[in-house]
Amino acid sequence: MGGNVSIIKKLSIVALVITLAMLFCSCASPGANESRSDEVHIAIQPSAAFIPLFVAKEKGWIEESLTPYGVTVEWEKFESGPPMNDSLLSEDSDIGVIGDVPVVTVCAPGNDVIVIATAAQAADSYAVLVPADSDIRSAADLKGKRVGATYGSTAHNMIEKYLNTAGLTIDDINLVNITVGDAKSVLANDQADAISIWEPSVTRLTSDGSIRILASGSECGLAGTNGIVAREKYAKANPDVVSEILRQYKRAADELPKLDEETLTAVAGELGVTREQMDQIIPKFIYSVKIVPEDLDALNDTIWFLNENKILRKEYDIRDRADGSYYKVD
């Protein structure tokens, strides 16, 4: 098993390098879709960090609000941030919702993507999980163990920060690249001793008692800042459309406490959780839109983390790649 994990790790690192190379050297022809004005492609992923977007989608609020502009909405579904980034850089998507690591990766200088809003702050929506009967009780116990995480995701950042609390680094574990969909089977089939994951997977995987939380984001200094990003050319060409989408996101966030059961049940289905689990998940998030200095500080910390681990290799200040002017306060 150790040899197989080593091979998987090496292949995963190669895959990550290729993905990052694509991010920094987008092969799409410049301006191929920048004139697209009659449609907007919104990239969405089944993360509880973006529940307001699912609510707006379910309600049809974005489609309705863009009708006066003659703009139709196309929803592009992804499992996580890295493939969503590829879609943005290839101009197949115009706007997307992603965690901190994908945000600072795709918004790096040279890429036509900027941060336009904050989707949510949610440190405790990220967690390191282990089997309930595991002997692993602390970060120090992870030394030499196999830990699964999606490379280039906020979960990757989470495991790094958690290891640091015990004076360990990523080199002290065998980091295995996993997908969100494989998380449960990875633990069940002994392909990893622990995994780093985000909501709604945290609640879903721990619900039957077979898996427990080893640590949450707030225990290791993870800010859990999730962003809304957009292709800069698209945003500049269609500012009213972008502003309207952000307005509907905020509308959905404000409606959450009084949202009807039918919509909540439908969104729970989209996330793969029960209606009751939704009540456990939502309080972990502060859904926002306005970018505040603390958000930018957290993203800059993520840039530091990626460069320190020689993943990004591109130092910059996220403030230079952020534009909060598209959110118009009512």
C-alpha positions as CSV (number, residue, x, y, z in Angstrom):
1,M,0.0,0.0,0.0
2,G,2.9,2.4,0.9
3,G,4.4,2.1,-2.6
4,N,1.0,2.7,-4.3
5,V,0.4,5.8,-2.2
6,S,3.9,7.1,-3.1
7,I,3.1,6.6,-6.8
8,I,-0.3,8.2,-6.4
9,K,1.3,11.1,-4.6
10,K,3.9,11.6,-7.4
11,L,1.3,11.4,-10.1
12,S,-0.9,13.8,-8.3
13,I,1.9,16.3,-7.9
14,V,2.6,16.1,-11.6
15,A,-1.1,16.7,-12.3
16,L,-1.1,19.7,-10.0
17,V,1.9,21.2,-11.7
18,I,0.2,20.7,-15.1
19,T,-3.0,22.4,-13.8
20,L,-1.1,25.3,-12.4
21,A,0.9,25.7,-15.6
22,M,-2.5,25.9,-17.5
23,L,-3.7,28.5,-15.0
24,F,-0.7,30.8,-15.5
25,C,-0.5,30.3,-19.3
26,S,-4.1,30.2,-20.5
27,C,-4.2,28.9,-24.0
28,A,-7.6,30.5,-24.9
29,S,-7.3,33.0,-27.7
30,P,-7.3,36.5,-26.2
31,G,-10.8,38.1,-26.1
32,A,-12.5,35.0,-27.7
33,N,-15.7,35.6,-25.8
34,E,-15.3,39.1,-24.3
35,S,-18.0,40.4,-26.7
36,R,-20.6,37.8,-25.3
37,S,-23.3,40.1,-24.1
38,D,-26.5,38.1,-24.4
39,E,-25.6,35.4,-21.9
40,V,-23.7,34.9,-18.7
41,H,-22.1,31.6,-17.7
42,I,-22.1,31.1,-13.9
43,A,-19.8,28.4,-12.5
44,I,-21.2,26.8,-9.3
45,Q,-20.0,24.0,-7.1
46,P,-21.8,21.9,-4.4
47,S,-20.2,23.7,-1.4
48,A,-22.3,25.1,1.4
49,A,-20.2,28.2,1.2
50,F,-22.3,29.2,-1.8
51,I,-25.8,28.3,-0.5
52,P,-27.1,31.8,-1.4
53,L,-26.2,31.2,-5.1
54,F,-28.1,27.9,-5.0
55,V,-31.1,29.7,-3.5
56,A,-31.0,32.4,-6.2
57,K,-30.7,29.6,-8.8
58,E,-33.6,27.7,-7.4
59,K,-35.8,30.8,-7.1
60,G,-34.8,32.0,-10.6
61,W,-34.0,35.4,-9.3
62,I,-30.9,35.9,-11.4
63,E,-32.7,34.9,-14.6
64,E,-35.6,37.2,-13.8
65,S,-33.4,40.2,-12.9
66,L,-31.4,39.8,-16.1
67,T,-34.4,39.6,-18.4
68,P,-34.5,43.4,-18.9
69,Y,-30.9,43.3,-20.1
70,G,-31.8,40.5,-22.6
71,V,-29.3,38.2,-20.9
72,T,-29.8,34.5,-20.4
73,V,-28.1,32.5,-17.7
74,E,-26.1,29.3,-18.3
75,W,-25.1,27.3,-15.1
76,E,-21.8,25.5,-15.3
77,K,-21.5,22.8,-12.6
78,F,-18.2,21.7,-11.1
79,E,-17.1,19.6,-8.1
80,S,-14.4,21.9,-6.8
81,G,-12.4,25.1,-7.5
82,P,-9.5,23.9,-9.7
83,P,-11.6,22.7,-12.7
84,M,-13.7,25.8,-12.3
85,N,-10.6,27.9,-12.6
86,D,-9.8,26.2,-15.9
87,S,-13.3,27.0,-17.1
88,L,-12.8,30.7,-16.3
89,L,-9.4,30.9,-18.0
90,S,-10.7,29.2,-21.1
91,E,-13.6,31.7,-21.1
92,D,-16.2,29.0,-20.8
93,S,-17.4,30.6,-17.6
94,D,-17.7,34.3,-16.7
95,I,-18.3,34.3,-13.0
96,G,-17.5,31.7,-10.4
97,V,-17.6,31.0,-6.6
98,I,-14.5,29.4,-5.1
99,G,-12.4,29.0,-2.0
100,D,-9.3,30.9,-1.0
101,V,-6.7,28.7,-2.7
102,P,-8.5,28.7,-6.1
103,V,-9.2,32.4,-5.8
104,V,-5.5,33.5,-5.3
105,T,-4.4,31.0,-8.0
106,V,-6.8,32.1,-10.7
107,C,-6.5,35.8,-9.9
108,A,-2.7,35.8,-10.1
109,P,-1.2,38.5,-12.3
110,G,-1.4,37.6,-16.0
111,N,-4.8,36.0,-15.7
112,D,-8.0,37.7,-16.8
113,V,-9.8,37.0,-13.5
114,I,-10.4,39.3,-10.5
115,V,-12.1,39.0,-7.1
116,I,-15.4,40.9,-7.2
117,A,-17.0,40.0,-3.9
118,T,-16.8,37.8,-0.8
119,A,-19.1,34.8,-0.9
120,A,-18.7,33.8,2.8
121,Q,-16.4,33.6,5.7
122,A,-16.5,30.2,7.4
123,A,-13.4,28.8,9.1
124,D,-15.3,25.9,10.7
125,S,-16.8,24.8,7.5
126,Y,-13.5,23.1,6.8
127,A,-12.3,20.2,8.9
128,V,-9.8,17.3,9.1
129,L,-11.7,14.0,9.4
130,V,-10.6,10.6,10.7
131,P,-12.5,7.3,11.2
132,A,-14.3,7.3,14.6
133,D,-12.1,4.5,15.9
134,S,-8.8,6.0,14.7
135,D,-5.9,6.4,17.2
136,I,-5.2,9.8,15.6
137,R,-6.0,12.5,18.2
138,S,-3.9,15.4,17.3
139,A,-1.9,17.1,14.5
140,A,1.3,15.4,15.9
141,D,-0.3,12.0,15.3
142,L,-0.5,12.7,11.6
143,K,3.2,12.4,11.1
144,G,4.0,9.7,8.6
145,K,0.3,9.2,7.9
146,R,-1.6,9.3,4.6
147,V,-3.8,12.4,4.4
148,G,-6.2,13.0,1.6
149,A,-7.1,16.4,0.2
150,T,-7.9,18.0,-3.2
151,Y,-4.7,19.6,-4.4
152,G,-5.1,23.3,-5.0
153,S,-8.1,23.6,-2.7
154,T,-8.8,25.3,0.6
155,A,-8.7,21.9,2.2
156,H,-5.1,21.7,1.1
157,N,-4.4,24.9,2.9
158,M,-6.3,23.6,5.9
159,I,-4.1,20.5,6.4
160,E,-1.0,22.6,6.0
161,K,-2.1,25.0,8.7
162,Y,-3.1,22.2,11.0
163,L,0.2,20.4,10.6
164,N,2.0,23.7,11.5
165,T,0.3,23.7,14.9
166,A,2.4,20.7,15.8
167,G,5.6,22.0,14.2
168,L,5.0,19.7,11.1
169,T,5.0,20.5,7.4
170,I,3.4,18.8,4.4
171,D,6.7,16.9,4.0
172,D,5.9,15.0,7.3
173,I,2.9,13.3,5.8
174,N,2.0,11.4,2.6
175,L,-0.4,13.8,0.9
176,V,-2.9,12.0,-1.3
177,N,-4.9,13.8,-4.0
178,I,-8.6,13.0,-3.7
179,T,-11.9,14.2,-5.1
180,V,-14.8,15.3,-3.0
181,G,-16.8,12.3,-4.3
182,D,-14.2,9.8,-3.2
183,A,-13.7,11.2,0.3
184,K,-15.8,8.6,2.2
185,S,-14.5,5.6,0.2
186,V,-10.9,6.8,0.7
187,L,-11.3,6.5,4.5
188,A,-13.5,3.3,4.3
189,N,-11.0,1.5,2.1
190,D,-8.0,2.5,4.1
191,Q,-6.5,4.6,1.3
192,A,-5.9,7.4,3.7
193,D,-5.7,7.8,7.5
194,A,-7.3,11.2,7.5
195,I,-8.9,13.6,5.0
196,S,-9.3,17.4,4.8
197,I,-12.7,18.5,3.4
198,W,-15.3,21.2,3.5
199,E,-19.1,21.5,4.0
200,P,-21.5,20.0,3.2
201,S,-19.2,16.9,3.2
202,V,-18.1,17.5,6.8
203,T,-21.7,17.2,8.1
204,R,-22.7,14.5,5.6
205,L,-19.7,12.2,6.4
206,T,-19.9,12.6,10.2
207,S,-23.7,12.1,10.4
208,D,-23.7,8.4,11.1
209,G,-20.9,8.4,13.7
210,S,-18.4,6.3,11.7
211,I,-16.2,9.4,11.0
212,R,-15.3,12.1,13.4
213,I,-13.9,15.7,13.3
214,L,-10.2,15.8,14.3
215,A,-9.9,19.6,13.9
216,S,-11.8,22.5,12.4
217,G,-10.5,25.5,10.6
218,S,-10.6,27.9,13.5
219,E,-8.3,25.7,15.5
220,C,-5.4,26.3,13.1
221,G,-6.0,29.9,11.9
222,L,-7.8,29.2,8.7
223,A,-10.0,32.2,7.8
224,G,-12.2,30.3,5.4
225,T,-12.7,33.2,3.0
226,N,-14.6,32.2,-0.1
227,G,-14.7,34.5,-3.0
228,I,-16.8,35.4,-6.1
229,V,-14.6,36.0,-9.1
230,A,-15.2,37.1,-12.6
231,R,-13.4,37.4,-15.9
232,E,-12.2,41.0,-15.9
233,K,-13.0,41.6,-19.6
234,Y,-16.5,40.2,-19.2
235,A,-17.1,42.3,-16.0
236,K,-15.9,45.5,-17.6
237,A,-18.0,44.8,-20.7
238,N,-21.1,43.9,-18.7
239,P,-20.9,45.8,-15.3
240,D,-24.7,46.0,-14.8
241,V,-25.1,42.2,-15.3
242,V,-22.3,41.5,-12.8
243,S,-23.8,43.9,-10.3
244,E,-27.2,42.3,-10.6
245,I,-25.9,38.9,-10.0
246,L,-24.2,40.1,-6.8
247,R,-27.4,41.8,-5.7
248,Q,-29.3,38.6,-6.1
249,Y,-26.6,36.7,-4.1
250,K,-27.0,39.2,-1.2
251,R,-30.8,39.0,-1.5
252,A,-30.6,35.2,-1.1
253,A,-28.2,35.5,1.8
254,D,-30.6,37.9,3.6
255,E,-33.6,35.6,2.9
256,L,-32.0,32.5,4.4
257,P,-33.4,32.9,8.0
258,K,-37.0,33.1,6.6
259,L,-36.6,30.9,3.5
260,D,-39.5,28.6,2.6
261,E,-39.2,24.9,3.3
262,E,-39.6,23.9,-0.4
263,T,-36.5,26.0,-1.4
264,L,-34.4,24.8,1.5
265,T,-35.2,21.2,0.7
266,A,-34.4,21.7,-2.9
267,V,-31.0,23.3,-2.1
268,A,-30.3,20.5,0.4
269,G,-30.8,18.0,-2.4
270,E,-28.3,20.0,-4.6
271,L,-25.7,19.7,-1.8
272,G,-26.5,16.0,-1.1
273,V,-27.6,16.6,2.5
274,T,-30.9,16.3,4.4
275,R,-33.1,19.2,5.2
276,E,-32.2,18.7,8.9
277,Q,-28.4,18.8,8.1
278,M,-28.9,22.1,6.4
279,D,-29.8,23.6,9.8
280,Q,-26.5,22.4,11.2
281,I,-24.5,23.7,8.2
282,I,-25.8,27.2,7.6
283,P,-24.8,28.7,11.0
284,K,-21.2,28.0,10.2
285,F,-21.2,30.6,7.5
286,I,-21.3,34.4,7.4
287,Y,-22.6,35.1,3.9
288,S,-21.5,38.4,2.6
289,V,-20.8,40.2,-0.6
290,K,-18.8,43.3,0.3
291,I,-15.1,42.8,0.4
292,V,-13.6,43.9,3.7
293,P,-9.9,44.4,4.5
294,E,-9.8,41.2,6.7
295,D,-10.8,39.2,3.6
296,L,-7.9,40.6,1.6
297,D,-5.5,39.9,4.5
298,A,-6.7,36.3,4.6
299,L,-6.2,35.9,0.9
300,N,-2.8,37.4,1.1
301,D,-2.0,34.9,3.8
302,T,-3.0,32.2,1.4
303,I,-0.7,33.6,-1.3
304,W,2.1,33.3,1.2
305,F,1.2,29.7,2.0
306,L,1.2,28.7,-1.6
307,N,4.5,30.4,-2.3
308,E,6.1,29.0,0.9
309,N,5.2,25.5,-0.4
310,K,6.4,26.3,-3.9
311,I,3.0,25.8,-5.4
312,L,2.2,29.2,-6.7
313,R,5.6,30.7,-7.3
314,K,4.1,34.1,-8.0
315,E,4.1,36.7,-5.2
316,Y,1.6,39.5,-5.4
317,D,-0.9,41.5,-3.4
318,I,-4.5,40.3,-3.9
319,R,-5.6,44.0,-3.5
320,D,-4.2,44.6,-6.9
321,R,-6.5,41.9,-8.3
322,A,-9.7,42.8,-6.4
323,D,-12.5,45.2,-7.4
324,G,-15.4,45.5,-5.1
325,S,-17.1,48.3,-7.1
326,Y,-19.5,45.8,-8.8
327,Y,-21.5,45.3,-5.6
328,K,-23.9,48.2,-5.4
329,V,-25.4,48.7,-1.9
330,D,-29.1,49.2,-2.1
